[in-house]
Amino acid sequence: MRPNPIAADLYVFGPVLRLLHWALALAILALVATSQLAEAFEHGPYEDAIWNLHILAGYGLAAVLALRVLWGVFGPASARWRDLWHPAVWKAALTTLRLPRSHRAGHDPLASLAYLFAYGVAALMVATGLVLAAAEFGAGPLSGWLGHARWAAGLFKEPHEAGFALMLGFVGLHLAALVFHHLRGERVAQRMLTDRRVPPADPLARQD
Ligand code: HEM
């Protein structure tokens, strides 16, 4: 059996992946907060300033996403896209309707599907957000092409709002899953905080 390159190490994700994770969480928090504030102050003197902050946070999200894509190609084994790709586990969970009990050292194989979905939604948010910044505010890298284009604003607003709802859904599911694991005695959250993997209680637990 080939040794798992990550399993031997108690420190799993590494500082770069953890930094990108918290930068992603911060960018999403800022995007949610500024969008809600801008709507609360609609037609007020601060509305445009708050949307500008929202656009800035969107650039932050774009940068984090681009760095994560590169880290998934050039980073260590636990950060590679391969570590998020577990179609056999997804298929088994779907056919048996049972949660796999995994103690592998990298990403949780079932949760990885949700992470890939979240990155897809984040990419959708960035793409539609850049179009809206150009079409509604004449701002950003697409403004030369789509500056104040009403048709583009009309076309991309709904997908942007749908992406927002999907991302909130992911965040809710992600936090609920962390609480669920905690209640099952699996201290998963620690991995993104201190990076220290708590060894499974069962010494025969599968390392996948
Ligand atoms: C807006 C809030 C958050 C977002 C958008 C988010 C997003 C994500 C994403 C995309 C991943 C996959 C990371 C990767 O590329 O490797 C991930 C993994 C993870 N997140 Fe979060 N996260 C959020 C909040 C949190 C919080 C509050 C915690 C708890 C401390 C947490 C703990 C973790 C852990 C432990 C993993 C790895 C789980 C595993 O597969 O073993 N996250 N998160």
py3Dmol code that shows the C-alpha trace and the ligand (Angstrom):
import py3Dmol

protein = """\
ATOM      1  CA  MET A   1       0.000   0.000   0.000  1.00  0.00           C
ATOM      2  CA  ARG A   2       1.348   3.403  -0.962  1.00  0.00           C
ATOM      3  CA  PRO A   3       1.960   5.650   2.081  1.00  0.00           C
ATOM      4  CA  ASN A   4      -0.313   8.676   2.240  1.00  0.00           C
ATOM      5  CA  PRO A   5       2.067  11.661   1.827  1.00  0.00           C
ATOM      6  CA  ILE A   6      -0.064  13.722   4.211  1.00  0.00           C
ATOM      7  CA  ALA A   7      -1.087  11.102   6.769  1.00  0.00           C
ATOM      8  CA  ALA A   8       2.213  10.977   8.628  1.00  0.00           C
ATOM      9  CA  ASP A   9       2.135  14.687   9.330  1.00  0.00           C
ATOM     10  CA  LEU A  10       0.077  16.017  12.229  1.00  0.00           C
ATOM     11  CA  TYR A  11       0.156  19.489  10.682  1.00  0.00           C
ATOM     12  CA  VAL A  12      -2.197  19.229   7.774  1.00  0.00           C
ATOM     13  CA  PHE A  13      -3.047  22.288   5.736  1.00  0.00           C
ATOM     14  CA  GLY A  14      -0.023  24.566   6.167  1.00  0.00           C
ATOM     15  CA  PRO A  15       0.040  28.343   6.769  1.00  0.00           C
ATOM     16  CA  VAL A  16      -0.698  29.434   3.173  1.00  0.00           C
ATOM     17  CA  LEU A  17      -3.893  27.388   2.818  1.00  0.00           C
ATOM     18  CA  ARG A  18      -5.077  28.525   6.256  1.00  0.00           C
ATOM     19  CA  LEU A  19      -4.327  32.160   5.363  1.00  0.00           C
ATOM     20  CA  LEU A  20      -6.264  31.781   2.097  1.00  0.00           C
ATOM     21  CA  HIS A  21      -9.167  30.153   3.985  1.00  0.00           C
ATOM     22  CA  TRP A  22      -9.467  33.037   6.440  1.00  0.00           C
ATOM     23  CA  ALA A  23      -8.952  35.651   3.699  1.00  0.00           C
ATOM     24  CA  LEU A  24     -11.788  33.980   1.778  1.00  0.00           C
ATOM     25  CA  ALA A  25     -14.052  33.973   4.859  1.00  0.00           C
ATOM     26  CA  LEU A  26     -13.195  37.653   5.523  1.00  0.00           C
ATOM     27  CA  ALA A  27     -13.857  38.691   1.904  1.00  0.00           C
ATOM     28  CA  ILE A  28     -17.232  36.908   1.922  1.00  0.00           C
ATOM     29  CA  LEU A  29     -18.137  38.464   5.267  1.00  0.00           C
ATOM     30  CA  ALA A  30     -17.214  41.929   3.916  1.00  0.00           C
ATOM     31  CA  LEU A  31     -19.204  41.325   0.713  1.00  0.00           C
ATOM     32  CA  VAL A  32     -22.304  40.223   2.641  1.00  0.00           C
ATOM     33  CA  ALA A  33     -22.020  43.135   5.110  1.00  0.00           C
ATOM     34  CA  THR A  34     -21.481  45.833   2.451  1.00  0.00           C
ATOM     35  CA  SER A  35     -24.291  44.549   0.204  1.00  0.00           C
ATOM     36  CA  GLN A  36     -26.733  44.587   3.131  1.00  0.00           C
ATOM     37  CA  LEU A  37     -25.554  48.023   4.323  1.00  0.00           C
ATOM     38  CA  ALA A  38     -25.828  49.501   0.810  1.00  0.00           C
ATOM     39  CA  GLU A  39     -29.410  48.240   0.565  1.00  0.00           C
ATOM     40  CA  ALA A  40     -30.240  49.610   4.032  1.00  0.00           C
ATOM     41  CA  PHE A  41     -28.866  53.032   2.989  1.00  0.00           C
ATOM     42  CA  GLU A  42     -30.444  52.939  -0.492  1.00  0.00           C
ATOM     43  CA  HIS A  43     -30.884  56.447  -1.999  1.00  0.00           C
ATOM     44  CA  GLY A  44     -28.947  57.930   0.938  1.00  0.00           C
ATOM     45  CA  PRO A  45     -25.740  59.998   0.676  1.00  0.00           C
ATOM     46  CA  TYR A  46     -23.535  56.962   1.538  1.00  0.00           C
ATOM     47  CA  GLU A  47     -25.001  54.436  -0.878  1.00  0.00           C
ATOM     48  CA  ASP A  48     -22.366  54.832  -3.617  1.00  0.00           C
ATOM     49  CA  ALA A  49     -19.487  54.868  -1.109  1.00  0.00           C
ATOM     50  CA  ILE A  50     -20.719  51.576   0.372  1.00  0.00           C
ATOM     51  CA  TRP A  51     -21.064  49.983  -3.097  1.00  0.00           C
ATOM     52  CA  ASN A  52     -17.471  51.081  -3.766  1.00  0.00           C
ATOM     53  CA  LEU A  53     -16.410  49.200  -0.628  1.00  0.00           C
ATOM     54  CA  HIS A  54     -18.404  46.201  -1.888  1.00  0.00           C
ATOM     55  CA  ILE A  55     -16.518  46.352  -5.215  1.00  0.00           C
ATOM     56  CA  LEU A  56     -13.182  46.579  -3.345  1.00  0.00           C
ATOM     57  CA  ALA A  57     -14.083  43.489  -1.285  1.00  0.00           C
ATOM     58  CA  GLY A  58     -14.972  41.810  -4.606  1.00  0.00           C
ATOM     59  CA  TYR A  59     -11.429  42.484  -5.893  1.00  0.00           C
ATOM     60  CA  GLY A  60     -10.189  40.910  -2.648  1.00  0.00           C
ATOM     61  CA  LEU A  61     -12.302  37.812  -3.321  1.00  0.00           C
ATOM     62  CA  ALA A  62     -10.981  37.658  -6.913  1.00  0.00           C
ATOM     63  CA  ALA A  63      -7.375  37.815  -5.669  1.00  0.00           C
ATOM     64  CA  VAL A  64      -7.929  35.102  -3.016  1.00  0.00           C
ATOM     65  CA  LEU A  65      -9.623  32.886  -5.580  1.00  0.00           C
ATOM     66  CA  ALA A  66      -6.775  33.315  -8.097  1.00  0.00           C
ATOM     67  CA  LEU A  67      -4.171  32.517  -5.407  1.00  0.00           C
ATOM     68  CA  ARG A  68      -6.160  29.433  -4.302  1.00  0.00           C
ATOM     69  CA  VAL A  69      -6.302  28.174  -7.890  1.00  0.00           C
ATOM     70  CA  LEU A  70      -2.494  28.530  -8.159  1.00  0.00           C
ATOM     71  CA  TRP A  71      -1.938  26.962  -4.706  1.00  0.00           C
ATOM     72  CA  GLY A  72      -4.101  24.027  -5.792  1.00  0.00           C
ATOM     73  CA  VAL A  73      -1.637  23.413  -8.622  1.00  0.00           C
ATOM     74  CA  PHE A  74       1.728  24.292  -7.058  1.00  0.00           C
ATOM     75  CA  GLY A  75       1.058  23.890  -3.308  1.00  0.00           C
ATOM     76  CA  PRO A  76       1.658  20.861  -1.049  1.00  0.00           C
ATOM     77  CA  ALA A  77      -0.354  17.624  -1.348  1.00  0.00           C
ATOM     78  CA  SER A  78      -3.033  18.700   1.178  1.00  0.00           C
ATOM     79  CA  ALA A  79      -3.739  21.873  -0.862  1.00  0.00           C
ATOM     80  CA  ARG A  80      -3.841  20.287  -4.326  1.00  0.00           C
ATOM     81  CA  TRP A  81      -7.134  20.090  -6.232  1.00  0.00           C
ATOM     82  CA  ARG A  82      -6.564  16.322  -6.268  1.00  0.00           C
ATOM     83  CA  ASP A  83      -7.125  16.336  -2.480  1.00  0.00           C
ATOM     84  CA  LEU A  84     -10.639  17.741  -3.088  1.00  0.00           C
ATOM     85  CA  TRP A  85     -11.564  15.170  -5.754  1.00  0.00           C
ATOM     86  CA  HIS A  86     -13.306  12.048  -4.372  1.00  0.00           C
ATOM     87  CA  PRO A  87     -16.004  10.946  -6.866  1.00  0.00           C
ATOM     88  CA  ALA A  88     -16.073   7.351  -5.495  1.00  0.00           C
ATOM     89  CA  VAL A  89     -16.920   8.628  -1.968  1.00  0.00           C
ATOM     90  CA  TRP A  90     -19.613  10.987  -3.354  1.00  0.00           C
ATOM     91  CA  LYS A  91     -21.160   8.140  -5.382  1.00  0.00           C
ATOM     92  CA  ALA A  92     -21.122   5.758  -2.390  1.00  0.00           C
ATOM     93  CA  ALA A  93     -22.691   8.389  -0.109  1.00  0.00           C
ATOM     94  CA  LEU A  94     -25.407   9.019  -2.706  1.00  0.00           C
ATOM     95  CA  THR A  95     -26.218   5.343  -3.316  1.00  0.00           C
ATOM     96  CA  THR A  96     -26.112   4.221   0.345  1.00  0.00           C
ATOM     97  CA  LEU A  97     -27.377   7.545   1.790  1.00  0.00           C
ATOM     98  CA  ARG A  98     -24.821   7.135   4.589  1.00  0.00           C
ATOM     99  CA  LEU A  99     -22.130   9.553   5.708  1.00  0.00           C
ATOM    100  CA  PRO A 100     -18.625   8.130   5.313  1.00  0.00           C
ATOM    101  CA  ARG A 101     -16.690   8.034   8.587  1.00  0.00           C
ATOM    102  CA  SER A 102     -13.388   9.324   7.378  1.00  0.00           C
ATOM    103  CA  HIS A 103     -10.295  10.235   9.338  1.00  0.00           C
ATOM    104  CA  ARG A 104      -7.989  10.954   6.435  1.00  0.00           C
ATOM    105  CA  ALA A 105      -5.451  13.695   7.085  1.00  0.00           C
ATOM    106  CA  GLY A 106      -6.404  16.059   4.233  1.00  0.00           C
ATOM    107  CA  HIS A 107      -9.819  17.485   3.356  1.00  0.00           C
ATOM    108  CA  ASP A 108     -12.938  15.618   4.359  1.00  0.00           C
ATOM    109  CA  PRO A 109     -13.835  13.758   1.118  1.00  0.00           C
ATOM    110  CA  LEU A 110     -17.582  14.460   1.271  1.00  0.00           C
ATOM    111  CA  ALA A 111     -17.125  18.093   2.348  1.00  0.00           C
ATOM    112  CA  SER A 112     -14.746  18.536  -0.602  1.00  0.00           C
ATOM    113  CA  LEU A 113     -17.739  18.415  -2.941  1.00  0.00           C
ATOM    114  CA  ALA A 114     -19.228  21.397  -1.079  1.00  0.00           C
ATOM    115  CA  TYR A 115     -15.853  23.217  -1.239  1.00  0.00           C
ATOM    116  CA  LEU A 116     -15.635  22.743  -5.008  1.00  0.00           C
ATOM    117  CA  PHE A 117     -19.217  24.014  -5.259  1.00  0.00           C
ATOM    118  CA  ALA A 118     -18.329  27.037  -3.073  1.00  0.00           C
ATOM    119  CA  TYR A 119     -15.307  27.879  -5.268  1.00  0.00           C
ATOM    120  CA  GLY A 120     -17.537  27.613  -8.352  1.00  0.00           C
ATOM    121  CA  VAL A 121     -20.070  29.965  -6.765  1.00  0.00           C
ATOM    122  CA  ALA A 122     -17.271  32.363  -5.737  1.00  0.00           C
ATOM    123  CA  ALA A 123     -16.044  32.409  -9.365  1.00  0.00           C
ATOM    124  CA  LEU A 124     -19.607  33.146 -10.528  1.00  0.00           C
ATOM    125  CA  MET A 125     -19.840  35.998  -7.988  1.00  0.00           C
ATOM    126  CA  VAL A 126     -16.535  37.488  -9.193  1.00  0.00           C
ATOM    127  CA  ALA A 127     -17.459  37.255 -12.890  1.00  0.00           C
ATOM    128  CA  THR A 128     -20.981  38.683 -12.500  1.00  0.00           C
ATOM    129  CA  GLY A 129     -19.745  41.252  -9.933  1.00  0.00           C
ATOM    130  CA  LEU A 130     -17.113  42.597 -12.354  1.00  0.00           C
ATOM    131  CA  VAL A 131     -19.782  42.987 -15.050  1.00  0.00           C
ATOM    132  CA  LEU A 132     -22.131  44.783 -12.607  1.00  0.00           C
ATOM    133  CA  ALA A 133     -19.326  47.094 -11.376  1.00  0.00           C
ATOM    134  CA  ALA A 134     -18.751  48.160 -14.991  1.00  0.00           C
ATOM    135  CA  ALA A 135     -22.403  48.296 -16.045  1.00  0.00           C
ATOM    136  CA  GLU A 136     -23.798  50.080 -12.973  1.00  0.00           C
ATOM    137  CA  PHE A 137     -20.859  52.192 -11.749  1.00  0.00           C
ATOM    138  CA  GLY A 138     -18.519  52.428 -14.756  1.00  0.00           C
ATOM    139  CA  ALA A 139     -15.838  50.902 -12.493  1.00  0.00           C
ATOM    140  CA  GLY A 140     -13.342  48.049 -12.735  1.00  0.00           C
ATOM    141  CA  PRO A 141     -11.408  46.273 -15.482  1.00  0.00           C
ATOM    142  CA  LEU A 142     -14.486  45.712 -17.690  1.00  0.00           C
ATOM    143  CA  SER A 143     -15.600  49.370 -17.662  1.00  0.00           C
ATOM    144  CA  GLY A 144     -13.951  50.171 -21.015  1.00  0.00           C
ATOM    145  CA  TRP A 145     -16.074  47.502 -22.649  1.00  0.00           C
ATOM    146  CA  LEU A 146     -19.288  47.380 -20.558  1.00  0.00           C
ATOM    147  CA  GLY A 147     -19.270  50.835 -18.901  1.00  0.00           C
ATOM    148  CA  HIS A 148     -22.899  51.815 -18.052  1.00  0.00           C
ATOM    149  CA  ALA A 149     -24.309  49.107 -20.340  1.00  0.00           C
ATOM    150  CA  ARG A 150     -27.908  48.778 -19.112  1.00  0.00           C
ATOM    151  CA  TRP A 151     -28.460  45.454 -20.890  1.00  0.00           C
ATOM    152  CA  ALA A 152     -25.511  43.914 -19.017  1.00  0.00           C
ATOM    153  CA  ALA A 153     -26.772  45.185 -15.655  1.00  0.00           C
ATOM    154  CA  GLY A 154     -30.192  43.640 -16.368  1.00  0.00           C
ATOM    155  CA  LEU A 155     -28.716  40.341 -17.535  1.00  0.00           C
ATOM    156  CA  PHE A 156     -26.187  39.771 -14.732  1.00  0.00           C
ATOM    157  CA  LYS A 157     -28.054  41.055 -11.656  1.00  0.00           C
ATOM    158  CA  GLU A 158     -30.124  37.922 -11.073  1.00  0.00           C
ATOM    159  CA  PRO A 159     -27.248  35.417 -11.428  1.00  0.00           C
ATOM    160  CA  HIS A 160     -25.262  37.595  -8.984  1.00  0.00           C
ATOM    161  CA  GLU A 161     -28.126  37.519  -6.475  1.00  0.00           C
ATOM    162  CA  ALA A 162     -28.572  33.757  -6.951  1.00  0.00           C
ATOM    163  CA  GLY A 163     -24.832  33.254  -6.309  1.00  0.00           C
ATOM    164  CA  PHE A 164     -25.162  35.317  -3.139  1.00  0.00           C
ATOM    165  CA  ALA A 165     -27.975  33.064  -1.848  1.00  0.00           C
ATOM    166  CA  LEU A 166     -26.033  29.901  -2.764  1.00  0.00           C
ATOM    167  CA  MET A 167     -22.935  31.185  -0.962  1.00  0.00           C
ATOM    168  CA  LEU A 168     -24.979  31.938   2.182  1.00  0.00           C
ATOM    169  CA  GLY A 169     -26.365  28.405   1.928  1.00  0.00           C
ATOM    170  CA  PHE A 170     -22.838  26.983   1.723  1.00  0.00           C
ATOM    171  CA  VAL A 171     -21.641  29.030   4.729  1.00  0.00           C
ATOM    172  CA  GLY A 172     -24.645  27.831   6.791  1.00  0.00           C
ATOM    173  CA  LEU A 173     -24.030  24.196   5.775  1.00  0.00           C
ATOM    174  CA  HIS A 174     -20.273  24.505   6.427  1.00  0.00           C
ATOM    175  CA  LEU A 175     -20.781  25.891   9.941  1.00  0.00           C
ATOM    176  CA  ALA A 176     -23.504  23.312  10.710  1.00  0.00           C
ATOM    177  CA  ALA A 177     -21.171  20.505   9.536  1.00  0.00           C
ATOM    178  CA  LEU A 178     -18.410  21.761  11.826  1.00  0.00           C
ATOM    179  CA  VAL A 179     -20.800  21.730  14.811  1.00  0.00           C
ATOM    180  CA  PHE A 180     -21.998  18.246  13.762  1.00  0.00           C
ATOM    181  CA  HIS A 181     -18.414  16.915  13.682  1.00  0.00           C
ATOM    182  CA  HIS A 182     -17.708  18.521  17.029  1.00  0.00           C
ATOM    183  CA  LEU A 183     -20.751  16.772  18.533  1.00  0.00           C
ATOM    184  CA  ARG A 184     -19.486  13.449  17.108  1.00  0.00           C
ATOM    185  CA  GLY A 185     -16.216  14.003  18.948  1.00  0.00           C
ATOM    186  CA  GLU A 186     -14.260  14.883  15.778  1.00  0.00           C
ATOM    187  CA  ARG A 187     -12.448  18.131  16.404  1.00  0.00           C
ATOM    188  CA  VAL A 188     -12.260  19.204  12.759  1.00  0.00           C
ATOM    189  CA  ALA A 189     -12.398  22.987  13.220  1.00  0.00           C
ATOM    190  CA  GLN A 190      -9.004  22.902  14.904  1.00  0.00           C
ATOM    191  CA  ARG A 191      -7.372  22.040  11.556  1.00  0.00           C
ATOM    192  CA  MET A 192      -8.085  25.497  10.129  1.00  0.00           C
ATOM    193  CA  LEU A 193      -7.183  27.280  13.376  1.00  0.00           C
ATOM    194  CA  THR A 194      -3.989  25.721  14.740  1.00  0.00           C
ATOM    195  CA  ASP A 195      -3.513  23.268  11.844  1.00  0.00           C
ATOM    196  CA  ARG A 196      -2.967  20.502  14.345  1.00  0.00           C
ATOM    197  CA  ARG A 197      -4.772  17.317  13.415  1.00  0.00           C
ATOM    198  CA  VAL A 198      -6.254  15.578  16.409  1.00  0.00           C
ATOM    199  CA  PRO A 199      -5.476  11.860  15.855  1.00  0.00           C
ATOM    200  CA  PRO A 200      -8.614   9.716  15.542  1.00  0.00           C
ATOM    201  CA  ALA A 201      -9.709   7.879  18.691  1.00  0.00           C
ATOM    202  CA  ASP A 202      -9.981   4.660  16.695  1.00  0.00           C
ATOM    203  CA  PRO A 203      -6.429   3.549  15.772  1.00  0.00           C
ATOM    204  CA  LEU A 204      -7.803   1.385  12.952  1.00  0.00           C
ATOM    205  CA  ALA A 205      -9.670   4.319  11.407  1.00  0.00           C
ATOM    206  CA  ARG A 206      -9.300   4.522   7.666  1.00  0.00           C
ATOM    207  CA  GLN A 207      -6.755   7.038   6.340  1.00  0.00           C
ATOM    208  CA  ASP A 208      -8.357   6.953   2.846  1.00  0.00           C
TER     209      ASP A 208
END
"""
ligand_1 = """\
43
HEM
C -17.560 32.773 5.534
C -17.111 31.744 6.233
C -16.380 30.554 5.640
C -16.184 30.184 4.335
C -16.658 30.889 3.066
C -15.407 28.955 4.347
C -15.000 28.257 3.233
C -14.243 27.099 3.227
C -13.703 26.471 2.062
C -13.900 26.931 0.607
C -12.976 25.406 2.468
C -12.103 24.499 1.615
C -10.696 25.105 1.815
C -9.668 24.668 0.809
O -9.608 25.206 -0.281
O -8.879 23.810 1.135
C -13.078 25.324 3.900
C -12.499 24.330 4.684
C -12.541 24.305 6.065
N -13.096 25.270 6.889
Fe -14.113 26.917 6.293
N -15.151 28.618 5.652
C -15.728 29.552 6.468
C -15.691 29.562 7.855
C -15.098 28.599 8.668
C -15.098 28.597 10.129
C -15.752 29.676 11.024
C -14.420 27.490 10.529
C -14.197 27.029 11.960
C -13.108 27.269 12.589
C -13.980 26.786 9.327
C -13.254 25.610 9.313
C -12.875 24.907 8.188
C -12.174 23.628 8.209
C -11.725 22.845 9.427
C -11.982 23.245 6.877
C -11.326 21.949 6.368
C -12.280 20.819 6.676
C -11.800 19.494 6.113
O -12.130 19.194 4.966
O -11.122 18.785 6.804
N -14.421 27.481 8.236
N -13.839 26.375 4.343
"""
view = py3Dmol.view(width=600, height=400)
view.addModel(protein, "pdb")
view.setStyle({"model": 0}, {"cartoon": {"style": "trace"}})
view.addModel(ligand_1, "xyz")
view.setStyle({"model": 1}, {"stick": {}})
view.zoomTo()
view.show()
